[in-house]
Amino acid sequence: MKSTPAAEKGLKEVAELTGVLAEAIEELDEAREHEGDGDHTKHAKHMRDKVVPAMLKVREAADALELIVDDQLWPLPKYREMLFVY
């Protein structure tokens, strides 16, 4: 089967987004490792400043992948589908 420019472009995009997603997940894992030492305010600020931004990076990459990966190849419910479940 001959490769086409469109297929190559799509594969490159999926590969790049997969890499971004993997890096974002790693960053999130690192951000979650936090010793709160009982100070709830310090812990909340860490969550706000480190964990939530890392979560948003994961979500951004996953959302981008959801838009380009075929529904039959995406085994999980997509975010937009979960929003409109009745």
HELIX and SHEET records of a PDB file:
HELIX    1   1 PRO A    5  ARG A   32  1                                  28    
HELIX    2   2 HIS A   40  HIS A   46  1                                   7    
HELIX    3   3 MET A   47  VAL A   51  3                                   5    
HELIX    4   4 VAL A   52  ILE A   68  1                                  17    
HELIX    5   5 ASP A   71  LEU A   73  5                                   3    
HELIX    6   6 TYR A   79  LEU A   83  1                                   5    
END                                                                             
